[in-house]
């Protein structure tokens, strides 16, 4: 690969990363909306294992 190929590849990766970040944000919002609906229906907040107990607006995916 020459220098221009690397630049093109980096540009492609940056574009994909941006799209993934947008999708991540959309999914996070959707999941938070589902959490809110669940709680509004009288759901038990202790069953929401995906959410940080200290900050329920944050997901807790890696501290299981």
Secondary structure, DSSP 8 states (H G I E B T S, - for coil): --HHHHHHHHHHHHHHHHHHHHHHHHHHHHHHHHHHHHHHTT--GGG-TTB-SS-TTSB--S--
